[in-house]
């Protein structure tokens, strides 16, 4: 997921529609876990 995320940020790479939204959700979840 991380590699895809980097590609997404650098090149706007999206393997499927809504991919970046899913990545953003996952990143938020990871941040929440680290905080809690």
C-alpha contacts under 8 A as a table, 3 or more apart, distances in Angstrom:
res1	aa1	res2	aa2	distance
1	X	4	X	5.19
1	X	5	X	6.04
1	X	23	X	7.70
2	X	5	X	4.91
2	X	6	X	6.24
3	X	6	X	5.15
3	X	7	X	6.24
4	X	7	X	5.04
4	X	8	X	5.97
4	X	13	X	7.62
5	X	8	X	4.88
5	X	9	X	6.21
5	X	20	X	7.62
5	X	23	X	6.75
6	X	9	X	5.16
6	X	10	X	6.12
7	X	10	X	5.18
7	X	11	X	5.62
7	X	12	X	6.86
7	X	13	X	5.64
8	X	11	X	5.52
8	X	12	X	4.44
8	X	13	X	4.20
8	X	14	X	6.20
8	X	20	X	7.08
9	X	12	X	5.67
9	X	13	X	7.41
10	X	13	X	7.68
14	X	17	X	6.63
14	X	18	X	7.87
14	X	19	X	5.87
14	X	20	X	6.84
15	X	19	X	6.70
16	X	19	X	5.60
17	X	20	X	7.96
18	X	21	X	5.22
18	X	22	X	6.45
19	X	22	X	5.16
19	X	23	X	6.29
20	X	23	X	4.93
20	X	24	X	6.09
21	X	24	X	5.07
21	X	25	X	6.22
22	X	25	X	5.05
22	X	26	X	6.22
23	X	26	X	5.06
23	X	27	X	6.12
24	X	27	X	5.09
24	X	28	X	6.18
25	X	28	X	5.13
25	X	29	X	6.24
26	X	29	X	5.03
26	X	30	X	6.19
27	X	30	X	5.05
27	X	31	X	6.18
28	X	31	X	5.07
28	X	32	X	6.13
29	X	32	X	5.05
29	X	33	X	6.21
30	X	33	X	5.11
30	X	34	X	6.26
31	X	34	X	5.15
31	X	35	X	6.20
32	X	35	X	5.14
32	X	36	X	6.12
33	X	36	X	5.22
